[in-house]
């Protein structure tokens, strides 16, 4: 699946990959919740595909003792 995307992604591609709204991807990038980069003088975020996959792997879904399913943060 990773090979379907180029090594450097824009916010729309990350949104598609993660099934998220593009505005939410941009917000997460601004807040530092997603690994993102801007070129000097640039206005748009760029993302390394492999870092996005690493981010997803670092946030597995688990079931709590009360049966609620959520994300377990490893940060």
N, C-alpha and C positions, 0 to 999 in steps of 0.2 A: 504493500500500500504506500509506503513512504516514497517509493520510486515514481509514483504517479505525480508527485509534486516536485517543482524545482528546488534546488538547495536553499535559495533565498526567496522568501514569501512576502507578499504584501498583506495588509489587514484583511482584505476580502478573501484571500486564499486561506488564511488562518481561520476565519469565520466559517468558511465552507468545511474545512478539515475538522473543526471542533463542533460543528453544528450549532454555532453561536451567531448572534447578531453582530454585524461589523462594528457598530458603535460600542458594544460591550467589549469587543477585542481591543479597540482603541483605548477604552477606559482602563482595562486591565493593564495595558502597556504603559499608560501614563502613571498609573498607581504602582508600577513595578511588580505587579502580580504575574505578568507574562514577560519572559525575556524578550526584549525588543531593542532596536537600535535606530538611530537617525543619523544620516550623513550630515557632515558640517553644512549648515545653511539649509538643510532639507526640512521639509515639513511633514513628510510621511514616515510612518514606522516601517521598518524592515525586520523580518524575523528569520532566524535560521531554522530550517525544517527540523533538523535533528534536535535542536533545543526544545522545540515545541513537543516533539515526541517524548523527550526526557521529562518535560514538565508534566505531561499526562501520566507517564509511568510513576512519577513521584506523588501522585494524588489518587491512589486506589480507592475504590468504593468499598466500604465495609458496613456490616450490620451491627448496630449497638445492642447492648443487653436488653433494651426495651423494644427491640424489633425495628427501630428506625434506621433506614438506610441513608448513609451520607458519605461525604469525602473525608478521608483520614489524612490530615496534613502531616507531612514529615519535616516541615521547616521548623 
